[in-house]
Amino acid sequence: MRPEKANIVSDLSEELKESSFVLVADYQHMKVDDFSELRKRLAGAGAEIHVVKNSFLKRAMADSGFPAGDGKLTGQTAVVTGKKDVAPVAKAFKTFVTEFKKAMLKLGFIDRAVVSTAELEALADLPPENVLRAQLLGLLLSPATKLVRILNEPGSSLARLLNAKASKGEPAPKEEISTQGGATAAADETSGTESKEVTSAADTKKEEPPATEVTA
């Protein structure tokens, strides 16, 4: 292999090693404007796309530890690489293919593991990474939140019960009622004593002898 070709393969091999994913697409029948549009969309998702010869790509994949292409590295080939999350890249690719009916995927690799077109389309339907992390955090915190709520529930129920009784003005406890009853009985007893004393006084007054009349 000539030095210039060897340099191309070496550079491509290094790019594959540093990329967290590799997507291989068929750009046949694509116009220049279409390819520019795809490149712009992929750049927005944090990826690059380059047109390469199949022979160069096969050599670079072998040098960087990727599995063989299973005979799919034919025709006009473009390779997509990047160091960020693959989900937005797969989404951008899927949207472009749906709109333009071009740039169909041939192969996909994530961390050097082969993924099918269906799996890449499933990745395209996933929410962004930050949303996934928030959802996962919510799932992890949910049991703890429920536990805290259960532990606090008895105290909360007691507080609500006491507040409800206070607002309705329910009667005092039995101890207070007993005390009040005793006071009432004492009052009744005192009243009865006073009544007897009055009666006795009246009877005493009736028993006094009549006054003697003075005769002129």
Secondary structure by P-SEA (a helix, b strand, c coil): ccaaaaaaaaaaaaaaaaccbbbbbbcccccaaaaaaaaaaaaaacbbbbbbbaaaaaaaaaaacccccccccccbbbbbbbcccaaaaaaaaaaaaaacccccccccccccccccaaaaaaaaacccaaaaaaaaaaaaaaaaaaaaaaaaaaaaaaaaaaaaaaaacccccaaaaaaaaaaaaaaaaaaaaaaaaaaaaaaaaaaccccccccc
